[in-house]
Structure formats: C-alpha cells, structure tokens
Amino acid sequence: METEPDKPVKPRRRRRQFAWGLVVCVLLVAAGLTAGVFWIKDRTIVLPDWARAIVETRIADAIPEARVTFGEMVLIMDEGWRPRARVRDVRAVSPEGVEIVSFSELRASMSLSGLMEQRLQLKSLDLNGVFVTLRRSPEGRIALQGGIGTASVAREAPNLAQLIAEMDDFLLRPMLARLTRATLQGLTLQYEDDRADRAWTIDGGRITVNREGADVQMSVDLAVLGGGDQVATVAANYAGRIGQTASEFGVTFAHVPAGDIAVQGQAFAWLEVLDAPISGSLRGGVNEDSSIRPLNATMQIGAGVIQPTDNSRPIPIDSARSYFSYQPSDKLMRFNELSVQSKWVSGRLEGSAVLKGGGTQRLVDLVGQFRLSNLQINPADFYEEPVSVAEAELDFRLSLRPFLLEVGRLQVIDQGKRLTAQGRLGADANGWDIALDAEMDALETERLMALWPQALKPKTRTWLSENVFAGQMRDATAALRWTAGQAPDTYLGFDFVGADVRFLKEMPLIKGGKGHASLLRDRFVLVVDEGKVQAPEGGAVTVTGSSFIIPDVTAKEGTPAVVRLLTSSTVTAALSMLDQPPLKVMTKAALPVSIAEGWASLAGTLALPLKKKTKVDEVEFDVSGRIDGVRSDVLVKNYVLNAPTLTLAASESAVSLEGQGDLSGVPFDIVWAQPLGVPGTPGHVTGQVELTPEALDVFKVALPDGYVTGRGTADIDIELIKDTPPDLQLRSDLRGIGLSIAPLGWSKAPATPGKLLVRAQLSEVPTVEGVSLEAPGLNAKGAVLLTENGKLDRVSLTRVQIASWLDAPVDLVGRGAGRPLGIVVRGGRFDLRRADLPAGSVAGAEPAPLSVSLDSLQVTDTVAITGLRGEFTTGAGLDGTFSGRINGGAPVTGRVIPQGARSAIRLTANDAGAVFSSAGVMQQGRGGKLELVLLPVGTGGAFDGTLRVLDTSIVDAPAMAALLNAVSIVGLFNVEGGDSLYFTEVNADFRLSPARITLREGSAVGSSMGISMDGVLATDTGQLQMQGVITPVYLLNGIGSIFTRKGEGLFAFNYSITGTTKDPDVFVNPLTALTPGGIRDLFRAPKPDVPLVEGETPPPPPPPSEPRTFTRGEDR
C-alpha cells in the first residue's frame, strides 16, 4: 500500500512540526501494518520483534530528524472492518538522544476506504500517558514541549490560542483528512510561567478534539495539584476553522487560588492582592489578524483576605462576585458588577478601568472609575452596627509592584450630603501605608457620631457625643496618615451651626452654637464663635471665640482639658456661671452672684481633668475681663459702688475687681480681692480714695465744720468678712488736706504733709477703732465714737501731743450739729510757758467747753500745778477755774482768763508758806493767804506777776533773826514757835521768766518789822542778788513810809543778800540808820532792769532832750 507523500515542510516551520511529524510517522507505520492484515477481522495480532524492527527502520527512513522506538504493537480489526492499532511505550528522541515526546499508549482507528485506496487516513486517535511542558516566557510567548527536560524541541506561538491554531497544517495532512476525533488522556502538564516565576503541575488531564469538516472543537479538563483544601479544576474549550486564525475559546475554573489567576494576564492582575479561592468562567477569542477579542468573565470569590504583603494586616472578605469584560486592544476593563460581602465592607461596584503594562506585558497600573452602591462599612468591627452608605463614586489608580492604591476622587452621597476624599493606600514589607484626605459639605451631628469609629480617638468621640448635640456640621475635613509600626497621624476638622455645646458637664449648654472643631494628631480643639448660654441667673451669656481643648486625647483618664472662654453678659449672669460646679467661685467667696449690676466682657481659661466627678480643688482657672457700668450696694455693705469700668480677674485662688469709680460719691481707684479655697478667708478692697470733708460725711465720720478742708487722697484697705461689717484701714500723707483742731489751737496747711492712719468698722453706724495723726506740731492717737444715729459722740484720743506744750489724752466730745466740740483732757501734761492757745472764737459763736484733768500744768521751769482739775470755755480764749497742787505739794485754786494768744492766771491759796515751799522759792514760809496774778508777756512763757500774802511767818531763819536783833533799837519782834518773823502783809511786783524771777518791788510788813526788797533770783541755779531796807519796830517807825517805799520806816537799815537760797550772804549797813527817809536811796543800788522776753515788744526810746538856750549875760 502506498501513501501520498507529505508536502515538503518549509524550513522556517520544520522545527515547530517536528514533534507532530514523529507522531504521524508512527501512525503511518501502524497504518501500513494494519493494511497488510486488514483482512484479519476481530483478531488481535501482536507484531513480532522482526516486524517491529522493520517498522522502526521504515520510520527512521521517513523521519531522519528523530528516532522512534516503541514496545508492543497490536493490530485489531473491529466490527465493520475498522482497523485499529495499539502501540505501547512510544518514544521519540532527537539524534542527540534528547526526548521529543513519549506516550505510554497510542490507539488509532483508520479509514478502511483509505486503506483500499492504498492511503492511510486516521479516523480517530487516542493518546494516553503523555508528559507535556507548557512554558510562558517573560515576554508572554507560549512554548509547548513534549518530554522531560528543557532541551526538548518546543513549538511556540504569541499566545495559547494561536498555538492551537497553528495545528491547522498538521490537520490538513492527507493521513488526517478523515480524522474526526482525537483524545489525550492521562495528561501530565507542567506549566511554567517565567513571567510570574511560578510553576504548576496538572495531573490526569484530558484533551478532546472533534472535527467536523473544517470546524475544529477542543475541550480540556484539568485538575491542578496544590495544597488547598479543595482541588482546583480547569475546563477549557476551543472552536475554530482549519486554515483560519479566528477562533473562540472559553475557560471554566473552580477553587483556583486568586494568585494563580492573577498572573495569567493583565486583566486578572488586580486579583494579586487577594488570597481566596475563585470559581468562574471566561470567554474570548482570536481575530483573523491574531488579535485577542474581548474577554468576558464571571467570578465567584470565596472567603479569604486582601493582603498585598506578608506583613500587611489582612482584610477579611466572606465572598465576592464579579462580572467584567476586557478589551485587549484598548486595555479597557468594564465591570458590570463587583460585589463584596465582608464584615469590614460590603457593597456593589461597577465601572471601568484602563490597564497599563510594562515592557514584559506585566501590569504596571490600573486606572479606573467605579460607582459604588449599597455599602455597609464596619472595618475591624469599629462600629456596633455597620454604617450604611447609599452610593459613592471612585476614581483611582492601582499599582501592584509595589502595591499602591491612589484615590484621586472618592465621592460619597450619604443621606443627601456629599463627601469627597482623596488619598492613597500602599503596602510594603512593613505593612500598610495610608494617606487619606476627605471633605464633606454637611452632616448632622448624630450622623458624625455614627460615622466616627468608636475605637478611633475614643475619648474625643465620647466627649463630642456627650457634649455636642443637635446642630449641623459643615465643611468637614479629615486626614489620616499611618505607616505600619508608627502611631497614626490624624486630623479632623469641621464647622458647626445650630449646635448645643456643653464645655463643662455641670454647666448649662451653649445654645445655637456656631464654630469649628479640629482633631490634629492627639490634640482636639472645639471653638465656639457664636452661641448663647442661659445662665441660672441674670439672663443669657453671649459666647464668642471660646474653645475646648484636649491636649492629648490618648492620655489616660484624668488627662487635663483646657477651656478658653470669651463671653459677654450681665455681671449677674457671668458670676452665676462662675458659681456653677466645679468652680463655685462666688460660693467660695461667700458672696451672692447678684453682687453688682453692669455688663461683663470676660475671657478665661480653665484646666480640669477629664473624668467623672471632678473635685473643686482639681480645677484650675483664670478668668479676666472688663465690667462696664458697674453698680453695687452689696460689695461694700451700706455703701453704693459705681464705676464706669472695672477689671475682673478670677482664679482658683482669688477673685478680684479693679478700677476707678466712686463709693457713694467718694472717688476711688481700688482693687477688690477675695481669696478662695480656704473658707472664711477675708476679702480686701485696697486702693486710693479721695479724702475730703464730703468723703468723711459719706463714711459717717461726723467732724465739725472746719476740722477738715481741702482735697487729698488716702490709701485704703477694707477687710471683708461674711456677716461682719467691713474693717477699714485708711492711710494718707495728708497732702492737699487742711486740718484744724480749733479748741486746741492747732492747724495744718493743705500743702504741709503728714501721716494719717484710720482703722474703722464700716457698719451701719461706723466704728472708728483707731486714729493716728502725725503732722507738724501734732501727734494724736485714739478712736472716734458715734451715736446710734451716726452722730459724733466723741473723738477719744489716748494721746495728743501739740508742739511741746501738750501731751495728754484728750476727748473731743460732740455736742450736736452746729455746736463746737467739747474738750475733755484726761490727764497728761500742759506747759503754760509754751502754750499757743487760740485767741478766741468768732464773735457771737458758742464757746466750746473744756474739762481738764491734768497730771501737770507747767507754769515755769520750776513751778508746776499737778493734779489740776478745771472747767473752762474757749469762747474768747481759755477761760475757767481750776484747782491743783504746786509741784505736787500745796493746794491752790485759780482762774484762767484769756489774754491775747495766751492766758492770764489768778492763783489763790490758804497757805502761802506751803506754796512758796512747794514752788521752791522759800522753804521757811509758814501760813498766810496768797493771791497771785500772772499776766502773760510775749510768746516765750514769761509772766508779769503780782503777789499779795496776808498773815504769814518766816521760820527757821536764825542768822537773819540774829542780825535783826542786833540792829533793832528796841529788840522787839514777834517770835512765834521759835525763831520766826511774822508779817501781816507781803506784796511783790515781779517778772517771771523761764529761768529767773526779777523782783521789781517787794515788801513785807509786820508789827515788829518792815522789809522792802528788789533784785533777781535765778530759779535754775538758786543764785540771789537782792537788796532792800529793814525797818525795826515797824508799828511806830513805819509812819515814815509816806516819805519812802512801803515796808520802810523813817529810821531803817539798808541790806543786801547774795549767795544762794540755801546759803545766803546777808549784809547790813548800820550807817543807813542815821539817814532818814529817802536819803537812804543814795546808799543803795538802782532797781534791777527787767529784761525783754521772747515775743515782747520793746518800749519806745525816750524822746531826745531839747538843747538849752541862754539869754545874753545869763551864762555869766
């Protein structure tokens, strides 16, 4: 039998058809053998070895490029005379010994009519036990190799469809012209993908090829060996026409790992990030120009995870479904549906994407536009219930190596509101890398809370949910930056309108709040630009520019939060807010919130821990601001405070008001401060007030008119204790203030400085507990007592020092409106020598009474009246009577009469001797009635005096008595009680100055003696310089006094006394007894001159004597 020779094979295709030629040769040999025995029917004939050797030789001659060997060959003639051949262990190798292909068994049926025509034509072909390697190059070309090893001959094509199409030449050979069916069973396929650097082994595969005329159909069933729980299977089909490139194909697969599908082509590369089994199908084709037709695919994705890298946290999915098409020419994918079911996110996507490949046809990136609907979002169980989103639109680019999803635009429509976002989602060896920015035009507060995951900044979310109510959020922005292994960097910001905001749990809500909030990393800030708080008292508080700040939202419970407030309201409303827990400012200050009227504009900062049941001492705050139009009748009890503007400051340690105003009309510049924290701590009002007579009237310090004049300032400190009248301390330098105590003759000019300290209790009737006044010429300390109706009771001065002449406790006693004060001197010292008493009051004015109880009234340097008690008036000067003791000794009574700026004194006593002794003038005087008149001279404490003493004696003067006895003519003089001199009358005219007594003229007369005297006694040293006349038997001899001085007689002796009062030196001139009357003046010195004293006007000089003129001859 002859067979039609094969057409020559073109050189360029020889290598590609080599393997198939070997198969054909084997078939031809089998067909030849079969034709030789076609007449054998239903018989099995095994060819002997010599016959197989002949067959192998014939094959070698026909195919010199290969050497074919085989094992047993069996021929069978089937019913209907259809010959079949079965060949075992068929193996074809190249001349170099490299295996080309091998089959464990080959079965073929042949056309009997062909054999009759001496042509071998196969009707069917069954192959079994074939090992084939299918390899894809990095460039995407497909190579098919039979046998084991990389050196075997391969058949290549740009793609698998074209590789199948290139079998047309083989099917057009005459011996296959009637082939209608071919099968390949027991296929072991090694699929090596050099592009993906992966390999798969498929075992037990089955390939079936059916031909009807020029139409060829192929089906493939494969099972992929792997480590999964389920076996992955692939079923493929192919339909084409012999001689034409155009064809169609389809693939159905089940339980194939997503990664295995992802590497098969650009259209599937996006599945690379998915670790899940996929079942589905796809259909496509090849055009006549070898281009790939659009692919249509459907996939059912099982449970798995999305995990681009080993270290990125997996995102679980329960299932997914996809329907898409791919246009290779445009590299355009259209997703009719991509549905995902997951605990993290569920929904439906549809849209299109454009693929961009690299030089190796590997996918570089994918740019798409998707529309999302029916989204249910709950990543990582952030929400108790998934968040529903009706629809969204997504523009993105997906890169796989490395993984990077760039979102150019994500637009979400949620409950009629629009959210837009952009960002990126990447993954590297460290894990996820996220950057996201989002904006939303508006959303309700409740919706913000629903969208905010509970695990993301939970403290901030909790604070917002518990403290921001109702209202609407606008222009919300959010940003997230997170790299695996690092803390997330977050930002959230939004405006809000119409919201109710509570910045402190115990505080009333800010109603209708407008503002914005931001969360940057771990710092949260909420700012209220506009809003109102209905205060418990005082009306609404307008809030502007206020903020709530949590510096670190990640800190543990008790982290400090900061509240900054800008408010405007009535004072009552502002203070009632400050008195809410946990501040309790006014409660701690023990003051009512209605302490003042006015308008308060405040700014404050509060720091408090974010925890339940915050304690008062855990809150720090600092509030300051301005209060306009202030009026208060509570701040200082019983007084009305008015101020155009005051500055308020409050903290956890104190609350204060500062500024200028007036207190019941008295201008001030003060600071009111109330310490907080320790109950019972007093508050203070400090500053300056205007000091005027009107101010004293306001504070109900009732002083007579004229006591205070002018205008000055005083520093005040008012201590405020709850339920206690305020305590006042007032200090002033008295500049600008004139002071006068008219009854004491003291005054201060306004320009003269001084020191004033007043301590008072500002009760309804003030109590001035202490007054201290220091000014030139006056020091005074004491208190001011008022009557129950607020009138002056008395100014009780414990010590008054006026110049150097008064040091005594003095009371100035009120006597009713318009009446001068009474003066009560309650001890102390009065120096009459230096006293500068007022000359008298205004004519017609009521005199002021003066009641004196002095310890000492100093008259001269050596004479003082002690224990003085007197009652005086000051109408025309000091006028009144008194009693006392001279230097603590002899009692005296007297009267003071005003004379000029000083006072004249009339002194009387019943024991003149005791008075002289107490005064230190003469210790030897005894008895007698004394009358002393002192008239002031000048300003230095000098007096001109007259003295009259009746019935007094001088005792214990033995020297004088002896002298007088010696000079006495008759030796008669009265001796009483020993040596004594008795005088019936003593008179003296003298000047009393601080250091001396100048006796102008003095006399002492008695029945036995008369004495005259003049001279000087130095009271500070006791020195004497006296002279006079002694007249014995004055009863008879005194008749001559009509020619001489009183105390001198017709016959008398001149004498002089020098030395001291304690050791006098007496000299008597006996010759003067012989010179009667006035002739004795020739033997004695002139009377002493009276010296001028301080303040005395000297007498005018005598007029000059006129020159004497003489008549002619008179001078002769």
Buried (B, 14 or more C-beta within 10 A) or exposed (E): BEBBEBEEBEEEEEBBBBBBBBBBBBBBBBBBBBBEBBEBEEEEBEBEEEBBEBBBEBBBEBBEBBBBBBEEBBBBBEEEBBBBBBBBBBBBBBEEEBBBBBBBBBBBBBBBEBBEBEBBBBBBBBBBBBBBBBBBBBEBBBBBBBBBEEBBBBBBBBBBBBBBBBBBBBBEBBBBBBBBBBBBBBBBBBBBBBBBEEEBEBBEBBBBBBBEEEEBBBBBBBBBEBEEEEEBBBBBBBBBBBEBBBBBBBBBBBBBBBBBBBBBBBBBBBBBBBBBBBBBBBBBBBEEEBEBBBBBBBBBBBEBBBBBBEBBEEBBBBBBBBBBBBBBEEBBBBBEEBBBBBBBBBBBBBBBBBBEBEEEBBBBBBBBBBBBBEBBBBBEEBBEEBBBBEBBBBBBBBBBEEBBBBBBEBBBBBEEBEBBBBBBBBBBEEBBBBBBBBBBEBBBBEBBBBBBBBEBBEBBBBBBBEBBBBBBBBEBBBBBBBBBEEEEBBBBBBBBBEBBBBBBBEBBBBBBBBBBBBBEBBBBBBBBBBBBBEBBBBEBBBBBBBBBBBBBBEBEEEBBBBBBBBBBBBBBBBBBBBBBBBBBBBBBBBBBBBBBBBBBBBBBBBBBBBEEEBEBEBBBBBBBBBBEBBBBBBBBBBBBBBBEBBBBBBBBEBBBBBBBBBBBBBBBBBBBBBBBEEEEBBBBBBBBBBBBBEBBBBBBBBBBEBBBBBBBBBBBBBBBEEEEBBBBBBBBBBBBBBBBBBBBBBBBEBEBBBEBBBBBBBBEBBBBBBBBBBBEBBBBBBBBBBEEEEBBBBBBBBBBBBBEBBBBBBBBBBBEEEEBBBBBBBBBBBBBBBBBBBEBBEEEBEBBBBBBBBBBBBBBBBBBBBBBBBEBBBBBBBBBEBBBBBBEBBBBBBBBBBBBBBBBBBBBBBBBBBBBBBBBBBBBBBBBBBBBBBBBBBBBBBBBBBBBBBBBBBBEBEEBBEBBBEBBEEEBBEBEEEBBBBBBBBBBBBBBBBEBBBBBBBBBBBBBBBBBBBBBBBBEEBBBBBBBBBBBBBBBBBEBBEEBBBBBBBBBBBBBBBBEBEEBEBEBBEEBBEBBBEEBBEEBEEEBEBEBBEBBEEEEEEEEEEEEEEEEEEEE
